[in-house]
C-alpha cells in the first residue's frame, strides 16, 4: 500500500489522500471507481506528474478512508472533493473521474464549475438504474460471506476474459483490494449510484469536457458515455477497445487521450 496522508471532513469522516508531482504544477484530481483504492492510478502517476500536481484519494468507504454508516449520496461524495480541495488550499483543479468517480465529476461540473478547469469523465454514466437492480446488488454485497463472490463479480465486469484467465498481476492486485474492502463501503457507494440521475442536468456543464468510453464496457455501456458527450456542450468523445478500466487495459492509449485533452491550449 502506498503511503498516504489524512484529513478530516466536516462530518468527521477521515479521508486518505496522496499528492505527487511538483508543488507549483496545476492540480489534477483523480477519482476512483467503486471497490478500488488510490492505487488504481499508480501506473498513471509518473506520466501525469510530469505536467500536474496529482491528487489521489480513497473515497469514503474505501481503502484507508473511514467507512461511515448509512447510504452515501452523490452530493456528499462531491462535497468530499470540494472540502478536500479547501483543506489543501486548492482553488481550482482539473478532474479525472472513472466510473463512480465520473459521477462525482459530473456533479462537480454542474454544481461547482468555478472549482474545475478541465473535466475528464471515463467509463461512466449519467444514470445507471433501474433502482431495483442496484438494490439487489446492494443486498448481496452487504453479506460479509459474499465478499469473495462480490470480488469476482467486479473483476468480471472490469477486465476482459483474457486478463482474468491469465491471472495477470494487475488483476490480482485489484482482487486483493476488493477482498480487503469493507462491504458496507461498497454497498453505501452503490446507493449513491442508485439514486443519481444526471441525464438532464449534465447539459449545464460548461467546463471543457472529455468523455472516454470502453467499447466492451458492460458496467457503463459505451452508449452511456456517448449520451453524456452529446448532452454536454462542446464535449469531446474518445472510444477505446476496452472493458471498464481502460487505464489498466490500454494504459498508453488512455494516458495519451487524457494528456492530449488536458494540455490543450
Secondary structure, DSSP 8 states (H G I E B T S, - for coil): ----EEEE-TTS-EEEEEEES-TTSEEEEEE--TT--GGGGHHHHHHHTTTEEEEEE--TTSTTS---SS---HHHHHHHHHHHHHHTT---EEEEEETHHHHHHHHHHHH-GGGEEEEEEES--SB---HHHHHHHHHHHH-GGGHHHHHHHHHHHHS-HHHHHTT-HHHHHHHHHHHHS-HHHHHHHHHHHHT-B-TTGGGG--S-EEEEEETT-SSS-HHHHHHHHHHSTT-EEEEES-SS-HHHHSHHHHHHHHHHHHT--
